[in-house]
C-alpha cells in the first residue's frame, strides 16, 4: 500500500510523513516550481536520499520508501494523476497536507480490500469541521448521493481495477474549475462498472488549514459547480443544480442571489459542454 500525497511546498515535503502520521510507503508530488525526482528511504536509524545518507536520524520508524517528485506546474488533479502513474503498489490512498491518519489506518484499508477483492475504489470516513459522522451508517456499495459527499482523501483505490480511469484535470484546486474532481472521478468509475464500496470507519481527521481554493460563494464558484454537475451526470444536471440551490441557500444568500447563482451554473454547463466537444 502507498500513500499518494499532493503538496505545494517550498520546504522539505518529507516533514509531512510524520506530521500526517503516514505509515506506508509514499509518493509525494510537490508542485514547487522545480523539476526533479528523489528516492528516499526513511527508518533504520537514518535517512537515505538517492542512495546516500541525508544526515540526521529517524530512530524507531519502520522503513518507508518515499518517491518525491518535484514539478513546475499547478493543478491538484494533475498532481494526483502523476502520483498514480508513478505508484508501484496496487493499493493506494490519496492524501492532502491537512489530514492526520489514525494509527491503524493502514490496517483498516488493507483489510477492507481483502474483504472486497473486486473493488476498484473503497471510501472511508475522515472527520472534518463540516462532517462529524460517516456519509452512511452501513457498509456497502455507494449510491450517487454517497458519491457526492466524498472528498478525495477518503478514497483508496486498487490500480489494477481502475484501468485508465484518472482525474479530470479541468477540475480541482489550481485548475479551470476549482472543485468537484473526486465526485466526477467516482461518477466516471460508476459508468465504467468499477465497484465502489463505502466503509463507515474513521481513518483520519483534518488539521486546521486554510482552503487553497475556496474564496466565496460567488459567480465563479457557481460556474465551477455547474460545470462539475455536467461532468458528473448530464441527465441529473437540473436535479443536482436545484437541490444545491435550495439546500445551500443560507450559505450563499449573503453574496449571490438564487437566480444569479443558477445562471452562473448554467453558464458553467454550457462552457464545459463546448470545451468537451472541442476536445472530442
Order of alpha helices (4+ residues) and beta strands (2+ residues): beta-alpha-beta-beta-beta-beta-beta-alpha-beta-beta-alpha-beta-beta-alpha-beta-alpha-alpha-beta-alpha-alpha-alpha-alpha
